[in-house]
Amino acid sequence: METINIGLLGLGTVGSGVYHLLSRENKVVQERLDAKFQVKKILVRDLKAERFFPVERELLTDNAAEVVDDPDISIVVELIGGTNVAKQLIEQAIAKGKSVVTANKELMANFGGFLLDAARDRGVDLYFEASVAGGIPIIRPLKDNLIGNKFKQIMGIVNGTTNYILSKMATGREFAEVLAEAQQLGYAERDPEADISGSDAGAKIAILASIAFNSRVSAKEVFTEGITRVTAKDIMYAREFGYTIKLIALAKEDKGMLDVRVHPTMIPLTHPLAAVNDVYNGIYVIGDAVGELTFLGRGAGSLPTAAAVVGDIFEAALNIKFQRRGRSGCTCFRSLPVKSIDDVKSNFYMLMEVADQPGVLAKIAQIFGDNQVSVGSVIQKQSSGNVAELVFMTHIVREGNLRRALKDIEDLEVVKTICNVIRVEAAENA
């Protein structure tokens, strides 16, 4: 039986999971492939470090050339993360005629088009299913299985850390407390900035938007806003209106432009993503042919992500076996501009603290009206001393208009503070 040799770049959380899955006997793979996988070499940073799974010491190296330059290795799996070194090693592997599998969202969000073209030109494969949603299959469904559709919208909860935090805050707890708990449990990194700022989700929606709308979107073009300003009170008020708050990554096409963004969003409690809690991920897709589809599961973790990587390895191996590599490069044949956030239209929730006196609401309403901001409802929630809390819900408005109005409202002496502004994904703008 033929052996297909694999080289791993990285043996961290995901790399260890991949090694574990590849090392165990898998008769299904062998029967379907009429070949078996063999991990021949593994690049590690520290040869003496403890491993999540037992690894044969002779497989380890701290010299990347032993992986990317080995003529017996057919598939290189990049799991070291980052962009500089990872990009260089992937380019070298492609140049050597090796197919590549990666879980690197940052790399694919910023250099995916270049690398996919390089792979196709060299006649090899580059697969990246695990780069967006861990064990949830979404790249291949969008790229291949659903190719007969024109996509209307993609909405995703694609960061388990922030979803865990917001889920726990729904019980009345505040952000700082839940973040500390998430770090203690290992759901959040010691430096959680990429998660809580929205940049992690931004890279992922850039990848999904590029595939779904066949137009290259880089991570830097995605508007991102994190969850640090969301409070338990916002979540409580959202529920009173029939919504929950999630960090949503969203992409849709609108009149020849792409609307791609990440931010806290109020979604109806009836929405399929509203029930996606804790560290789980969910991706909601609307296609003109299939209608609504929802993909749910674990979006991170050693074995869920490793399972997606192994699926890509199997696909790359099939192509090697049947000599059909390099069939699917970059699919971004369009060039659509990405909308400025100022031009995006949405409903909005706003919470303000104002002076509890007559005429305040009229002054605020006048400014909204002057800036073409249509308010759907306003409720006074509570008063404390001379301060009252006002909750506004708008109709669909242009974000630039709202921001201009809020700047003027902040200057009113009767407005103590604008506590928060959160976009609302209501039925009318879905």
Secondary structure, DSSP 4 states (H G I P E B T S, - for coil): -EEEEEEEE--SHHHHHHHHHHHS--HHHHHHHTEEEEEEEEE-S-TTS--SS---GGGEES-THHHHT-TTEEEEEE-S-SSHHHHHHHHHHHHTT-EEEE--HHHHHHHHHHHHHHHHHHT--EE-THHHHTTS--HHIIIIITTTPPEEEEEEE--HHHHHHHHHHTTT--HHHHHHHHHHHTSS-SS-HHHHTSHHHHHHHHHHHHHHTTB---GGGSEE--STT--HHHHHHHHHTTEEEEEEEEEEEETTEEEEEEEEEEEETTSGGGG--TTEEEEEEEETTTEEEEEEEE-SSHHHHHHHHHHHHHHHHHHHHTT-TT-------B-PPBPPGGG-EEEEEEEEEEESSTTHHHHHHHHHHHTT--EEEEEEEEEETTEEEEEEEE-SEEHHHHHHHHHHHHT-TTEEEEEEEEEE--GGG-
